[in-house]
Amino acid sequence: MVSFELIILGSSSTLPTSKRFPTAHLLKVDERFFLIDCGEGVQMQLRKFGFNPGRIHHIFVSHLHGDHVYGLFGLLSTMGMMGRKVPLNLYGPSRLKEMMAQHFSFFGSLPFPLDFHSPSSDTSIPIYEDEKVTVTPIPLKHRILTYGYLFREKKKELNVRKDLVENYGIGIADVVRIKQGEDFITSNGSLIPNRRLTLPPYHQRSYAYISDTVFDPDLAGVLKNVDLLFHEATFSNNDKKLAAETMHSTSGQAATLAKMAGIKKLLIGHFSSRYKDHGVLEEEAREVFPYTDGVNDGEIYSVPLERVSTE
């Protein structure tokens, strides 16, 4: 079965704690690994939770604040010392390339190529796409240029019912066309609708990562019906003024957006170290949107592969 799993590598904001590393997520889609933000200590977290850094070929950076990029330098160095030769793709604001060039001017180049990709002016255009998934940037409102990212599976081909292939004498070329949605015409000229020949299609699973941002209700349309949403919740509702001043969100604001967008599951994190009990932020969010979890380092969230209901 094709996997769609999110692994939380870090759940703190600027200041790491003894239990929480700065924000970093690892999304696994059918054996593809996408690292999303790279806070300090990512390479240690990958090892701790049993993931080989060499399997990561795509890193998405939301913005160039330290708690989201400090881990890049150590991780890339480790990849080089592990013998990596294949290219690594870095996605994010255009100045990411400049930042890395400054680092390499002090510490030397890597033994593998780095390919940089920045969102175009039309952010509806995917920044990454392959035969399985698309990744679309989401402009956010923070103190510097910041992006979230929406990962969505591509529509899978339909599954043809094997019993009907034999029953109607359907050939290989016809099977290919039926998988693409076409009807079938039998040898005597009868039309068999596609829906009778195929199983219900699979739901296209999705994950959205909303990094540092003020509460922005306009995002509800972009995030509509996403399966799994991570939204930063740096502050408690009691610190709404501080959240606005620093251009961050509260737990209640994150939950409000999830409710507006019809999200199936909300994850909150990027918690400020000022809160010793992060359960308080989780409770605040659940008062607005019950399907909320406050994340912890090492947790895994899976989106099951399900067929679309035909009822």
N, C-alpha and C positions, 0 to 999 in steps of 0.2 A: 504493500500500500504506500502511495506517495505521501511523504511526511510534509508537515507544515508546522514547524515548532519554533517557538521563541525562547531563547535562554537569556536570563538576566545575569549579566556579568558584573554590573555595578548599578547601584540604586541611590547613591548620595548625590548631593549637589557639590558646591565648590570645595567644602572641607570633607575629606574622607573620615570615616570613623573606624573603630576597631572591628565593626561588623559590616560596614558598607564601603565599597569602593566607589569612585566617581562613575557617572553614567556611562554605560556601554551595553549594547544588546547584540546578540548573535541570532540571526534568523536562518533557519535551515529549511530549504525548499527543495525536496527531491534530491538530496545529497549535494545541493549547492549551499555554500555558507556565505552569508552577507553580514559583515560587521557594521554596526550602526553606532557611530560615535566611538571615541577611543580614549576614555579617561585614563588617568594615571593608574598603572598596575594591570592593564588588560592582559599582558602576556602571562602574568602570574595567575590571574583568574582563569584563563584558558587552560592552563596546565592543571590547576586545582580541580576544575570540573571536567577534565578529560577530553579536551578538544585540541587537535593538532593545528597550530597556527599555519602550517603549510597548506592546509586545505582552504584557506581564505584567499580569494582572488579579487574581492570587491569590498572596499571600505567606504562607507558613506559618512561624511562629516557634516553636522548641522551648521556649525559656526565656529569661529576661531577664538573662543574663550578657552582658557587653559584646562578647565575641568572636562572639556570635551575633546581635547587634542593632545594633552601631555603624554598620553600613552603611546602615541604614534611612534615617537622616536625610539623608545625601547623595543617596541614590537617589530618595527622594520629592521632594526639592528639584529634582533634575535633571528628573524627570518633569514637574514643574510648569513649569519653564523651557522644556521642549520643547513646551508647549502642551496638555498633557493636560487633558481635561475630563471624561472618563468615570470612574465610580467605581473605586476600588481596594479589594479585600477583604483584610483582615488577620486571620489566624487565630492564636490562641495563648492563653496564660494571661490571665486577666481583667485583670491589672494592666498589660497592654500598652497598653490605652486610656489609662490614667492616665499612663504614661510618655510617650506621644506628646503628651498634653495639656500636660505640663510643657514639652516641647520647643517646642510651638507658642506657649506663653505668652511665650517669649523671641524667637522668630524669625517669628512670624506664621503665619496659616493658609495652606493650600494652595488652588490654584485648581480643585481637584477633590475630590469627596467621598471620605472614608474610611469603610468599613463594617467594624466589628469583630465577630468571632465567636469565642466561647470554647467549649471542650468542655462538654457537659452532665455532670451527675453520673453518667449512664449512658454510659460511654465506648464502649459498643458501637454507639451511634448515630453515623452518619457526621456529620462536621462540615461536609462539602461533598459535593454530589452533583449530577450533571447526566446527560444521556442517554448519556454515554460512560464515566464513571468515578465511583467513590466514594472518599472520603478519610476514614479512620477514625483517631481519635486513640489513642495508646498511652501510658498512664501509665508514667513511668520513675522510677527511684530516684536522685535527685541531691540536691544541697544545697538547692535551691529547687524549686518546682513546675515540672516538666518533662514534655514530651510528645514522643513519637515520632509518626510518621505512616505509615499503610499506604495506598498508592494501588493500587487494583485496577480493572481494566477491567470493565465490565458485560458480561453475556452477550450475544453478538451473535445476531441472528436467523439461522436456518438458511438455507443457500443451496439453492434448489430446482434440480434437474437439468433443464435446458432441453429435453433430448431426450425426457424422460419427460412433460413438460408437453404436448408435441405428441402423443406416443404415446397418452396417456390422455385427451386432450381436456380438460385441466384449465383452468378459467376463472380470471379474476383474483381473484375473492373466495376461491376455493379455494386459490390460491397464497398469499394472505395467511394463511389458517388453517394451511397446511402449514408456512410459515415459523415459526409459533408453536408447532409441534410436533404438530399434529393429523394423524391418518391421513386417507386419501382413499377415498371410496366411489364407484366408477364407476357409469355409467348403468345397468349390468346388476346392480348390487348387490354387486359384488366389493369387498372391503376391501384396499387397498394400504397396507402399513405405512409410517409416516413415514420410517423409516430407509432404505427402498428408494428414496424419492423425493428425498432430500436428501443433500448432501455432509456429511462429518463436521464437527461444530461446531469453531469456533476456540477455542483455549485462551485463558482470561482472564488476561492478563499482569498482573504485580504487582511493585511496588517498595516496600520498607519502609526508612524512615529512622529509625535508632536513635541519638539524640544522646547527650549526656552522661548516664552512668548507671553504677552499680555492676553487676557481673555478676548477672543475674537469670534463673535457669533457668526461671522461670514464664513467661517470654516465648516459650518454644519453642512452646507451643500456639497463641499468637496469630500467630506467624510461620510456621506449618507450611506447607512446600512453596512458599514465596515464591520467585519467579524471581530477583530481584535484591535483596540486602540490603546496606545500608550500616550498619555498626556501628562506633561510635567505638572506637579503639584508641590511647588517649593514651599508654599506657606499655608498656614491654617487660615480659616475664614476670619479669625480675629485679627489677622495681620494683613487684611486686604489693602490697607493704605500702603504698607511696605511693599507688597506685591506690585502695586501700580507704579511706585517710585522706581523700583528695580526692573520693571517690565517683565514680571513673572506672573504666574497664575496661582490661585488658591485651590485647595481640594474641591471646594464647592463649585468653583468656576469650571474646573475640568469635568465634573459630573454634569453640570448644566449643559455643556457642549455635547457630551455623550448622549444625553437625553434628547437634545434637539436633533441630533444626527441619526437617531435610531440605531446606535451602536449595539452590537450583541454583548460585548464584554469590554469593560474599561479597566485599564491598569494605570495606577498612578505611582509616581516615584520622583527622583531628583529632589529628595527631601532635604530641607535645611537641617543642619546639625544642631540647630537651636532646640529642636523637638526631640526629647529623649524617648517619648512614646509615640511612634508613628501610627499606632492604632487609632489615635484621635483623628488624624487626617483621613484615615480610611472610613471611620464612622461618619465624619462630616460629609464625605462624598456619597456614602450609601444612603444618607437621608434624602438625597436628591435622585441618585441613580443606584438602585440596589445591587446591580450586577457589576460591582467594583471590587478590585483587589489592590491593596497596597503591596508593591513588589518587594522582594528580598533577594539578595545576591544568591545565585545558584538555582533559583526557581525556574521551572520549565512550563510553558503554556502551549498546548497543542490545539490546533483547529482541525476537527475531524473531517475526513473526506465523506461527503454526503451527496446523495442525488437530490436534484430539485424535485419538490413535490408537484405532482400533476393534478392534485385534487383542487 
